[in-house]
Amino acid sequence: MNTLGIDKRPEDTRVVVAMSGGVDSSVTAALLKRDGYDVVGITLQLYDHGAAVAKKGACCAGQDIHDARRVADRLEMPHYVLGYESRFREEVIDDFADSYLRGETPIPCVRCNQTVKFRDLLETARELEADCLATGHYVQRKDGPGGPELHRAVDDSRDQSYFLFATTPEQLGFLRFPLGGYPKAETRRLAQELGLAVAEKPDSQDICFVPQGRYSEVVAKLRPGAIEPGEIVDLDGKVLGSHQGIIHFTVGQRRGLGIGGTDEPLYVVRLEPENRRVVVGPQSALARDSVRLREVNWLAAEPLPDSGRAVSVKLRSAMPPSSARVYPDAPGSGRVRVLLDAAAYGISPGQAAVFYDGEQVLGGGWIDSAAVESSAAAA
């Protein structure tokens, strides 16, 4: 059994590495190559590289493809660039735009991992007769009594398990994450030690296909006429101001509302895309303790019992986990209900809710709605 848990000698084990051109995927490839594996690098061309070359901190386009090729040449390994623009547009960018129009706050990185990377690229790796697909994600894959398990990274500040909740058990069996046991500083040190030209390259920032973070411009370009002005109202429907499009707002937002003269700070409580209205209220109006999810992916070996299961749940990537209990909805619906032990604030449709048992990822789903169920939360 080799270090990847495959019953072959390293030199007889073909590993396809998803190379974005950044330091993490480059070190992943270099470590596997150093350990004697048959490594093949693949970089995905995901969107218009003409626009992306000039953007610092992007991935999967322009300069990053050039950097991935340089690393592959340095390691003397095969490297291929695959044109996935149309798939990325349909599965990720279009979904991103439509989600905003529904009044949601999307996470395109999860959709990208769920579709283009861990579905389409994994299929390509199999076609290349690879034994596994390796990525530079900071997450751990461990063998449990019921099969492979997904666990948080050792470096909590770099953990990416929230963004990988949609990984299926079948995909997890084929995936490997060599950096899950390393702190980021060690990855940088290894890049220097291994002589990689990207050792000092900055990490990717924001959404890769959104120049300078101006996502409203991307939505306007994809859905002409979709950004329409409307009213900002309080919980009673009183008009407090106006806005230039609901896509500029997210549930829980406080800054940038453009209204003043109120006795207490106001927050976005909900978005009403059908009326083009932004509803605001005091922070207490954001309290929710019941969350309904759609498209749930369950990774735990044991099925979710009808009586529910105690979990820790993250409702945003940067939020600490909260204690909760998750219950199945109608059988086969891919939906669950999460009842929080204590009310949370700023729960936004379109974000992900990810379940944990300690360090293990049990699964997760997309937030469809949130409500108040207990009197304590409503108080």
Buried (B, 14 or more C-beta within 10 A) or exposed (E): EBBBEBEBEBEEBBBBBBBBBBBBBBBBBBBBBEBBBBBBBBBBBBBEBEEBBEBEBBBBBBBBBBBBBBBBEBBEBEBBBBEBBEBBBEBBBBBBBBBBBEBBBBBBBBBBBBBBBBBBBBEBBBEEEBBBBBBBBBBBBEEEEEEBBBBBBBBEEBBBBBBBBBBBBEBBEBBBBBBBEBBBEBBBBBBEEBEBBBBEBEEBEBBBBBBEEEBBEBBBEBBEEBBEEBBBBBEEEEEBBEBEBBBBBBBBBEEEBEBEEEEEEBBBBBBBBEEBBBBBBBBBBBBBBBBBBBEBBBBBEEEBEEEBBEBBBBBBBEBEBBEBBBBBBEEEEBBBBBBBEEBBBBBBBBBBBBBBBEBBBBBBBBBBEBEBBBEEBEE
